[in-house]
Amino acid sequence: MGQSALFVEPEAVLHPSAGARAIESESFPFEAISDVAERESWRKEINRPIYHVHKWWAQRLGSVFRAIIIGALAPDGADVLGQFYSRTRFPKAVVFDPFMGSGTTLGEALKLGCRAIGRDINPVAYFLVRNALETHSRAAIEAAFAELTRSVEPQISRFYECRLPDGSAGTVLYFFWTKTLPCPSCSAPVDLMGSRIFAQHAYPKRYPESRALCPVCGEINTVRYDADDANCCGCGSHFNPRSGPARGTKAKCPCCATEFPIAATARARGCPPEHRLYAKLVLTKDGRKVYAKADDFDLKLYAEAERELSESTDLFPVVPIEPGYNTNQVLNYGYTHWHEMFNSRQLLCLGTLARAIQQIREPEVRDALTCLFSGALEFNNMFASYKGEGTGAVRHMFYHHILKPERTPLEANVWGTAKSSGSFSGMLRSRLMRALDYASDPFEIKPDGQKVLGLSEPIGVSRAETAEQFLEGRRLYVSCGDSSATDLPTGSVDVVVTDPPFFDNVNYSQLADFFHVWQQHILSDEKNIASTRSPNEVQHQDADVFGARLAAVLAECWRVLKDDGLLVFSYHHSRAEGWTSVLEALQDAGFVVTASVPVKAEMAGAAPKNQAKEPIDLDIILVCRKAAGAAAECSISEAHQMAEKQVRRLTMAGRKLSRNDVRVILMGQLLRSASQGADASQAFDAAAVEAAIESMRPSAPNS
């Protein structure tokens, strides 16, 4: 990011427009907004740190939602990009997000001077948003952290001491483990490593030096990342560094050559696989990083942690994992309880830290540090892995947005050092303190990375606990519950801005339970509450159930919206039923779509996106009004023409579009057409859709 910054002084105080809005206009600058969003997406935790102290899934980009709110409140013809980089204020506008998630809508609304209401059915989302938007005392948090450093850090750090082969002492940054299973034929333990290379640089072609584990003596060898043969520096054995016992879904026993299925073997045992410690990355006293073989000192220290944990009581939550679409992924691997995703040292150190946080007297400080602690859990478990040097070393457990058992897990130093990744102390500096800085002095960025300061109001505000307090004048009201039934007055909201869940994607509540059990353990007298799941949550694998539950929330949005208010939400899907279910929900709730706008979506480097053959890099912003008095009918042919214009605008702006990007642009326009009276069966006809996509593809640079 550029080091220079701009300061903006003039302030424009605006009232919500009563007529057509800027976001409904064809001139809405979605290409320029996408360029800003692209820059934000590469380092969201730096460019919008307020929303990234804690994990949430499918977090949308703050710059996009700033533009949405401006476009939804400003009149048709307004200079949206100019207002984006101005001290624009809408002090009389009320913005509501019924699926607040990480709080992006609310934070961006507060920055624009709006009054904001957020609601989410998941208590983890509610907890993290409450903390993100609360007014915090930096001095109080620093004082509490200093006390934790005095009282807890020595207890944790002693379990990450080590001795190097030359006898010198060091601090372990990371321990390297491999899962093992007993061979079904000979019972010999089999490492579930797909490769003996366990550490390489994030950019191996530029920095080819890697580390490989000798399969005979366990010595650490320096090899090229692409080497297929090596002689061990310890025992002289010849081995292939890129070959290991595990291959895909199966493993081969090196003792008897029996090949067996990994998941089925783990499931048959009725418990998770065992783990074997084999290496460590050490920070020496003079600041060097050294890879070394795990030795007796390490094993004895781990055994000591096991003994200390066995003598402790109520140090960590003991909560069963409930079956579900995402949780079945670990249940089928033999896991039955959430604490089984941590090793004994992690449970001891995390539990010790959690107990100390629990004893902090000031509720706001205790909550803030609990939120930070909960966020750190994502990096400190046996589902995390090693990304390598040259980047943040720890690949967090939700890298794939699922519960994926990691065969070669990485154990990070829980408290951490100045050179650690994913540690509690490191995240205090890089996440929580950075978020507090941003909250007190928010900034926007330009596509070249330049910061623009002085645009927004500070984010921390006095939060209403009830709708009545909000009506009395407080600027923020967040609540936890079913958004199909709120306590908001009819016709009290100017614009609803949200990002609803998909019907068949990540099950947020099932994954959020991983954090919830620890949050309850620290903050609640009701221990061991199993799940955040609700029978009313919108997310569901069945498109009909999803559509019906979404319709119920949208009907409540219809009730609380003013007659000239807008419902605006982001969406994309690769399958037709993902669009038809939304269409039916909108129609059932009494809305029509007046505009469909493509814009840059989510994180540029997200794993699910990078692994897709035709990744979706765009969201569609659907702008809706109450059906009475809405826009005239839009024909299917007009929808095709508008989609083609939008594809052309994006490609002329230099954006590369996949086939699925073109698909979501077209589907958004077809949804608009169908909501305004066009025959949905004709609009979403599969053959016609594919033909239209193909006709638009020549406009895309990578087609």
N, C-alpha and C positions, 0 to 999 in steps of 0.2 A: 504494500500500500504506500502511496505517496506520502511524504512527510509534511508537505505544505497543507495549509488549511485556509478556507475562505470563511469570512464572517458576514452574516447578513443582518442588516438592521431594520428595514421597514417592516411593518406588520400590517397584514390585511385581515380585518375582522369581518367574517362573512356569516350570513344566515343561510340555513338550508334552502335550496331552491324549491319552488313549488311546481315548476313546470318540468320540461324535458331536462335531463341531466347530462353532464359532459360525458359520463361513461356510456351513455346510450348512443353517442354520436360516432359516426364512422371515423371521425378525426381523432378519436382517443389515441394517444401516442404509445400504443402497446409495444412498438419496436424499441423506442427509446427506454421505456420502463424495463423491458427485457434486458437491455444492455446494463442498466444499473443493477438489476436483479442478478445477472450473471456474475458481476463483480462481487456482490454480497455472498453468493452461493458458495464460493470457494472457501471463504473463512467466515461462516455465519457466527461462530462463537466469538469472533473479534469485531465484526461489523454490526452485529446485533446481540451483544453478550447477555442482555437482560433476559432473553428467552432460552438461554442455553446453560444455565447453572445445573439443570437437571434434565435427564432424558425425557423426551416425548417423541412420538412417532409421527412421520409425515408432517414435520414442521414446515409451514409455508414461509415465504420470504417477507420480511418486514417492509422492504421497499415496495413490493407489489401491493401490500395491504395499505400502505400509506397512499399510494396512487389510487387504489380502489375507493378509499374513504373520501379523498378529495373529489374524485370523479363522480361519486354517488351523491355528494352534497352540493357541488358547484353546478351552475346552470350550463346548458348546452352552449358551446362557443367559448367557454372559459379556457384559459391557457393552463392546462393541467400540469404540464412540465414546469412552467414558470412558477406555479403555486407550489409544486413539489419542492422547489429550492427557494421558497420564500417563507417568511414568518406568518404563514397562513393559520387562521384560527376560526373555528366554528363553535363558539362558546355556548350556543343555545341548542346544539344538535345532540341527540341521544342516540348512541350506537349500541346495538345489542348483538352478542355472539352466543348462540345457543349450544355451540360445540366449541368451547373456548380453547381446549387442548393446552397448548403451551402459553397462551395469552397474547399472541401476536396482534390480533385485532384490537384488543383492549389497550395495549401499550401504544400502538400507533394512533389510536383515537385520542388517548390522553395527550400525546405529543402535539396533536392538532387542536387542543383546547376543548375537545368534546367531553361530554359526560358519557361514561361507558358502563355497560352491564354485561356480565359474563356468567355463563352457567355451563356446567358439565356434569354428566352423570357419574364420572369416575372420580373418586376421592383423591387419587394421586394427582390428577390434573388440577383439581381444585387446590390442593396443597401447594403445588409448585407455582401456580399463578398467584395465589395469595402472597407467597413469599417474594415473587418477582416484582410485584407492583406495590408492595408495602413500603412505607417509609422506614428506613433502617438507620441506626446510628453506627457509623463506621467506627467510631472510637469504642463503642460498647462491644462490637464484634471483635475488634483487634484485642481488646482487653481479655475477652473470653478465650480467644485463640492463644494468647500468651499464657493464660492459666492452664489450658490443655497442654501446651508445650512443656510447661514445668512439671505437670502431674502425670501426663500420659505418655508423652513422647519417649522417655527413657524405658518405660515398660514395653513399648512396641519395638523400638529400635534395637534392643539387645537381641531380638530374634532374627535380625538381619546382619549380624556381625559374621565375619569369616576370617579364615587364615589362608593366605596364598601359599603356593608351593615353596617360596623362598622364606616362609615364616612370618612375613609382614602381615599386619592386620588391614582389613578393608571393610567396606560396607557393601552389602549385596543390593544391587539395583533390581535385579530380576533373577528368579529361579526358573529353570527350564524343566518341565515334566513331560512324561508321555503316559497316556493311558495304556493299560495292559489288560489282557484277558487270558485266562488259562486255555491252553489248547484242548479242544474237546477229546482229542485222541490220547495225548501223552501228559496233559496237565501242566506242561512247561509254560511259564508266563511269556506271552507274545506281545512285544511292543507294537502299538498301533500307529507307528510312524510310516508315512508314505515315502519319506526321504530322510536320509541320514544328515542332510544339510538342514540345520535348524536355525541358522542366523545368517542373513545376508543383507546387503544394503538395499534401501528402498529403490535405488536406481542402479541395479547390478551391472548393467552394461557400462556405465561410467565408473563404477567402483566394484570391480568383479570379485574382490576378496570376500570369502565366506567361511563359515565354520561348519564342520561335519563331525559327527560322532562315530567313532570306530565301533563296529558291531561286535568286535571280539573283546577288547579291553576297556572300552568306554572312554578312551582318550579323546581330547578335542584336537582336531586337525584343521589347519588352514588350507583351503582349496578354492579353486575358481567356482563361481556359482553354477557354471555349466559343465563342470568336470564329470566324466563318467567312470573314472578310475583314480584310485589314490592308494598310496602306501602309508599305513599308520605310523605316525612319528613315535608312538609308544611301543608297539609290539611288532611292527613291520608287516602286519597283515595287509593283504591286497583286498580292496573292496570298492564297490560302486557307490559313491556318495549320494547319488540321486535315486537310489533304490532302497526301499524299506519293506518290512513285512506286510504293510497294509497297501492294498490296491483297490481303489473304489470302495465298494461295499463289502469286500472280503479281505481276509488276512491269511498269510501262509506261515505256518509254524517253521522256524529255522531248524528245529531239532528233528521233527519227523516228517516235514514237508506236507502236512495235512493243511488243506485249504478250507476255511470255514467262513460263514457269514457273520459279520461283526455285530450288527444290531440284534439279530436273532439269538446269538450266543449270549450277548449281554442281557437280553430280556429273559432268557431261560434261567439265568442265575438269580433273578429276582432282586438284584441290587446293582448299583452303578459299578463300572469297571474300576479296578485299582489304579493307582498312579505310582510311577517310579521317577524319582529325582535323579537327573543325570548331569546337569551343568548349571552354571551361574554366570552372570555378568557383574563384575565387581568394580566399584569405584575405589581407587587406591587413595592413600593419604595425600599423594601429590597430584590428584585430579585426573589420573588416567583411567580409562575403561579397559578391563581385562577379562576375557572369557577364560573360564577354568572349569575343570572337571569337579563334579560334586564329590566331597570326601567325607571321611568319618566325622570330622568336626560338624559339617552341615547336617549329617544324619542324626548325630547326637542332639544337636540343637533343636531339630524338628521333633525328635522324640520327647524332649523336654517340654515343648509347646503342647504336644499331645497329652502328656501327664498333667500339665497345669490346667488344660481345658477340661479334662476328666474330673478334676477336683473343684471346678467352678459350677455354680448354679445360676440358672436364668440369665445366661450371658448372651444368648442369641434366640431368635424365634424358632420354634419347632412347629411347623405348619405343613400339613399335607398338600400336595399339588393336586388340584382337581382336574379331571379329564376335560379335554377340549381340543379344538382344531390345532392350536399351537402347542399346548402343553402335552398333547399326546406324543409330540416329537421327543420329549425327554422321558415320559413315562415308559415309552417303548424301549428306552435305553437302560431301564432299571432304576431310574430316579423315582422316589416317592415323596420326598419332602424338599422344600426350598433350601434348607441349610446344607443339603448334600451337594450343592453346587459350589461349595467352598471347601478348602482343606482345613485341617485342624489349626494350623498357624493363622490362617486368615480369620477363622471363627474366633480364635482367642484375641487377636489384635483388634478386629472390628468390634467384637463384643466389649472389649475394654474401653475402646473409644466411645462406643454408643452409650455405655453406662455413665461415662464422664459427661457427655453432652446432656444426658437425661437430668443431671443434677444442676444444670445451669438455671438460675432463678428467674432471669428476665425472659418472659414468654417469647417476645419477638426475636431475641438473640438465640434462644434455644431452638426455635423453629427454623431460623435461617441456617444454623449450623447442622440441624437435622436434615434440611434440604440438601446442603452441600455433602454431608455424609452419604445420604441416599444416592446422590449423583455419582459419588466415588465408588459405590458398590458395583457399578457397571464395568469398572476397570479392575476390580479386585475380587476375582472369583476364578474358578477353574474352567470357565467357558471363554475366558479371554485368551488372546494369542499374541505372538510377536510379529510386529510389522517390520522390524529391522531398524537399523540406524539411518539417519538422514530424514527422519520424520518422527512424529510422536510414536514412541516405541510400542505402546500397548494398543492392540486392536481390541476394542471393547466387545462385550458379549452380544450386543444387538447390531453388530456390523451388517448382518444379513436380514435384520428386522424379524428374526425368528429365534426360537430357542434351539440352537444348533450345538450339540455336544462337541466340544473341541478335543481332538485326539492328541494334540501336542500343546497343552495349555501353558500359559505363562503366569507365574505368580509374581506380582509386583510388590515392591516395598510399600506397605500400607501407609505409613507415615510419610516416607519419601525423603528425598534430598533435593538440592537445587538442580540436580541433573536427572531427576526422576520424571516419569510420565505416568499420569493417572493416579497420583498419590493424593491423600487428603490435604497435606500441606501445600502441595503444588497447585491443586485445584482451588484452594483458598485464594491464592494469588492470581491464577490465570482465569478463574471462572467468577468466584463471588466478588472479589474486589474490583475486577474489571466491570462486572455488572453494576456495582454501586457507582463507579465512576461514570458509566454511561447513563444511569438513571438520573444522576445529578446534572449532567451536561450532555444530552443526546446530540448526535451528529448524523448527517446523511453522507453518503459517498457518491462520487461521480464515476462514470465508467472507467476513467483512468486511475481510480483509487484515491483521488484527492478528497479529503474530508471537508464538509461544509458545516461550520459551527454556527451556533446562535439561532437556529431555526425553530427549535422546539422548546416547550415547557418541560421542566423536570418531571419525571414519571412518578415518583413516589407521592402518594396522596393519602388522605384520610379515607379509609374504606368504610362504606355503610355495611352494617350487619343485617339490615332488613330493607325491604322495598320502601317502607315508610321513611327511614332515614335518608334513602336516596332521594325520595320526593321532596324532602326538606332542604335539599341543596347539596348533599355530598356528591362528589364527582365519580365515584367508583362503587359498584355493587357487584360482588361475585358470590355465587352460591353453588352448592352441590346438590344435584337432583335431576329428575326427569324433565327435560326441556319441553315436553308436550303439556306440562302443567306448571305454569309459573305464577308468581304472585304479582306480576306486573299489571298495571291498569291498562284497559283497552285503549288503543290509539295513542299510546304514550311514547312510541319509538319512531324516530325519523328514518333510520335505515338499519336493516339487519345485514351484517357482514360476517360470513362464516366459511368454514371448510369442513363439510360433513364427512363422516367416514365412508369408505367404500363398502360394498356389500360382501365382497369375497376376498378382501385383502387381509392385512395384519389385524389380528384381534387384540386391540389395545388393552382391554381389561385383563385378558389372560397373561399378557406380558407384564402389565403393570403390577400384578400380584407379587412379582419378584421384589419390587421396591416396597410395596404396601406392608408386607409382613414386618419389615424392619421399622418402618415409620410408626406402625402401631406399637411395636415393641418398645420404642423410645418414648412415644408421646401419649399413649392411651393406657388406661387401666384395663381396657378390654383386650387382653393378650390373645395372640394366636387366632385372630380372625382370618379366615382362610382366603377370602377372595373379594375383589372389587366388582365382580360380575353382577349384572342386574338383568332381570327378565325383560326390562324395558329398553335396554341399550339398542341403539339403531343398528349397529354393526351386526351382520348375520350372514351365514353362508347361503341362505335361501333368498333369492331375489324378491320373491313375493313378500316374505316377512320383512326384509329390509325396506321395501317400498312402502309397506303399510306403516311401519314405525317412523320412517322419514316423513311420511304424509302427516302423521300426528304432530310432529314437531313443527312442520311447516304451517299446519293449521293454527297452531299457537302463535307462530310468527305473524300470520295474517291478522290474528286478533289484536296483537299488541302494536302492530304497525299503524301509523296514520294512513288515511285513505290515499294520500299521494306519496307514501313512503316506498322505498325500494328494498327488495330482498336481493342481495348479491352474494354469490358463493362460488368458490373455485371447485373444479371437478375435472377429472379425466378418467377414461376407462378404455381398454382395448377391445371389449366385447359389447355386442349390441344390447344384451340384457342389462348391462350397466347403465345404458342411456335410457332404455324404455322404462326401467323401474323408476328412474328419476322423473321422467315425463309424467308417469302415472301419479307419482307422489305430488308433483306440482299441480296437476289438474285436480286431484282430489282435494287439495288444500285451497284451491281457488286462485292460483297464480298463472300468469302467462309470461313467457320469456320475451323481453323486448330487445335484448342485445346479447351477443355471444362474442367474447373477446379473448384471443389467445395471448398467453404471456408466459415467460420463463418460469419453470417449476422447480421447486425444491433444490437439493444439493447436486452440483455438477458431478461430484465424484461418488455418489451413492452407489453401493455395491449392487443392489437389485437392478439399477439402471445400467451399470456398466456390463452386467452379465447378460442382459437381454439382447436378442438378435436385432430387434427393431425398437430400441428404447424410446420411451416417451419423455421428451424434455420440455413439454409444454403443459400448462394447465389451461383450461377454458374457464373464463370468468362469465358466469351466467347472471344476467341482470333481469330481474323479474318485477312485475307490478301486479297488484290485485286485478283480477280479470275484468271487472267492471270498468269501462272507460279506457282499456288498454289499447295498444297499437292495432292497426288494421292487419288483415291477414297477410302473411308472407308465404309465397308459393315455394314449392320444392325447387323449381328452376332458379328462383331468386336466391334461395339458400345455397345452391351450388355456386352461383355467381359470386356471392359474398365470400364464401369459403375460398374460392380461387383468388379473389382480391387479397384476402388476408395472407394466404400462402405466398403470393407474389410480393407483398409488402415485407414479409419477414425475410424472404430469400434475397430481395434487393438490398436489405439492410445487412446482409452477410451472414444470416443465421442458417445453419445447416439443419434440414428437417429430415427425419426418418419417415418411413412410410406410416408408422403409427402416429407421428406428429401430424401429418396431413390428415390422417383418419380422425383424430380428435377435433381438429379444426372443422372438418366437414360435419362430424356428428353434432357438434355444438350448434351449428347453423341449422341442421335438420331438426334438432330438438326445438329450436326457436320456431321453425316453420310448423312443426306438429303441434306445438302448444298454442299456436294462433289459428288452428283450424285445418291445417293440411292433414291428409290421410296418413296416419303413422305407419301403417303397413307398407304404403308406397314410399314414404320418406326413408324408412329404414330397410328397404328391400336390399338383401345382401348383394345380389348381382349388380344392382344399380350403384350401390355404395362403392363396391370394388372397382367398377368401371370409372366412376367419378374420381376416385383416388388416383387411379392410373393416369387419367387425363391431366391431373394436376402435378403429377410427379416430375415431369420435365422441368418445372419451375424450380425444383430443388437442386442445389449445387451437387449434392452427393447421390442423386438419383441414378 
